[in-house]
Amino acid sequence: MLKLIMSNFWKNEVPKGYYDTSILFDKKSKRNIQSNWHKKTFSAVNSYIKDDDIVLDFACGSGTFLGKYVKNSNSIGVDISKNQINYASEKYGNFGSFFIWKILVLKNMKIILTKLHV
């Protein structure tokens, strides 16, 4: 089963004071606000995913979402970066299949981006 879960997720508002709290947390833990944002986002999205779901992570980068959060060998990661896909395959190959997106067809891209853009 393939689900598009982001459309409803992004309707949620960021909690009041989130960025201030994140900045303080990041200073103490020597991390940055983006890493905290990714951690919260990945955890929230993962809460919608069932064990038997097949997840498509478009623009998966290094494969962190599929490898650390989804951990489903039927999942698919796609990215335009050969280096990122190689890394994802080496590090998280047991948690999904990773592919390089070589051909970008712009004809239908506007529709896809409108529905999936995060």
C-alpha positions as CSV (number, residue, x, y, z in Angstrom):
1,M,0.0,0.0,0.0
2,L,1.5,3.4,-1.0
3,K,0.3,6.4,0.9
4,L,0.8,10.1,0.4
5,I,0.8,11.4,3.9
6,M,2.4,14.8,3.8
7,S,-0.6,16.8,2.5
8,N,-2.5,16.7,5.8
9,F,0.7,16.7,7.9
10,W,1.7,20.2,6.8
11,K,-1.7,21.7,7.7
12,N,-0.6,21.4,11.4
13,E,0.7,24.6,12.9
14,V,4.1,24.9,14.4
15,P,3.7,25.1,18.2
16,K,4.0,28.6,19.7
17,G,7.6,29.3,20.7
18,Y,8.9,26.2,18.8
19,Y,11.8,28.0,17.1
20,D,12.9,29.7,20.3
21,T,12.8,26.4,22.2
22,S,14.6,24.7,19.3
23,I,17.4,27.2,19.2
24,L,18.0,26.9,22.9
25,F,18.0,23.1,22.6
26,D,20.3,23.2,19.6
27,K,22.8,25.4,21.5
28,K,22.9,23.1,24.4
29,S,23.2,19.9,22.3
30,K,25.5,21.6,19.7
31,R,23.1,20.8,17.0
32,N,21.3,23.1,14.6
33,I,17.6,24.0,14.2
34,Q,17.4,22.2,10.9
35,S,18.4,18.8,12.5
36,N,15.8,19.3,15.2
37,W,13.2,20.1,12.6
38,H,14.1,17.0,10.6
39,K,13.9,14.8,13.7
40,K,10.5,16.2,14.7
41,T,9.2,16.0,11.1
42,F,10.5,12.4,10.5
43,S,9.0,11.2,13.8
44,A,5.6,12.8,13.1
45,V,5.4,11.5,9.5
46,N,6.5,8.0,10.7
47,S,3.5,7.9,13.1
48,Y,1.2,7.7,10.0
49,I,3.1,4.7,8.5
50,K,2.1,1.1,9.2
51,D,4.6,-1.8,9.2
52,D,3.3,-3.2,5.8
53,D,3.1,0.2,4.0
54,I,5.5,0.9,1.1
55,V,6.9,4.4,1.4
56,L,8.2,6.4,-1.5
57,D,10.7,9.0,-0.3
58,F,11.1,11.4,-3.2
59,A,14.3,13.5,-2.9
60,C,15.5,11.1,-0.2
61,G,19.0,12.5,0.0
62,S,21.1,10.3,2.3
63,G,18.2,7.9,3.1
64,T,17.9,8.9,6.7
65,F,14.1,8.9,6.8
66,L,13.8,5.4,5.4
67,G,16.8,4.1,7.3
68,K,16.3,5.5,10.8
69,Y,12.5,6.0,11.0
70,V,10.6,3.7,8.5
71,K,12.9,0.7,8.5
72,N,10.8,-1.2,6.0
73,S,12.7,-3.2,3.3
74,N,9.9,-2.6,0.8
75,S,10.3,1.2,0.9
76,I,11.8,3.2,-2.0
77,G,14.1,6.2,-1.9
78,V,14.7,8.3,-5.0
79,D,17.1,11.3,-5.5
80,I,19.0,13.0,-8.3
81,S,22.3,12.8,-6.5
82,K,24.4,9.7,-7.3
83,N,26.6,10.3,-4.2
84,Q,23.6,10.5,-1.9
85,I,22.0,7.4,-3.4
86,N,25.3,5.5,-3.1
87,Y,25.6,6.5,0.6
88,A,21.9,5.6,1.3
89,S,22.4,2.2,-0.4
90,E,25.5,1.4,1.6
91,K,24.2,2.7,5.0
92,Y,20.5,1.8,4.8
93,G,20.3,-0.8,2.0
94,N,18.6,-3.2,4.4
95,F,15.8,-0.7,5.0
96,G,14.8,0.0,1.4
97,S,15.8,0.3,-2.2
98,F,17.4,3.5,-3.4
99,F,17.5,4.8,-7.0
100,I,19.0,7.7,-8.9
101,W,16.4,9.9,-10.7
102,K,18.0,10.4,-14.0
103,I,15.2,11.7,-16.2
104,L,13.1,14.7,-15.1
105,V,10.0,15.1,-17.2
106,L,8.5,18.5,-16.6
107,K,5.2,18.0,-18.4
108,N,3.4,16.7,-15.3
109,M,5.8,18.1,-12.7
110,K,3.6,21.1,-11.7
111,I,0.8,18.7,-10.7
112,I,3.1,16.5,-8.7
113,L,4.8,19.3,-6.9
114,T,1.5,21.0,-6.0
115,K,0.3,17.8,-4.4
116,L,3.6,16.7,-2.7
117,H,5.7,19.8,-2.1
118,V,6.8,20.2,1.6
